[in-house]
């Protein structure tokens, strides 16, 4: 029972992290599109989101690894 609750929680965490990754990508896309429309786009717009995107992806990888370990046993 505890394993099932833990696995459910990890799956919810994974879903939330995937959603966060999509939100970051969408916000960068919106920023770039807006700046292109205004003619203020410069190379590197949205680059500040890069480290956050990498961190979220790392968190996703860790959670997926834990889920894989729990489901093997």
Secondary structure, DSSP 4 states (H G I P E B T S, - for coil): -HHHHHHHHHHHHHHHHHHHHHHHHHHHHHHHHHHHHHT---TTTTTTHHHHHHHHHHHHHHHHHHHHHHHH-
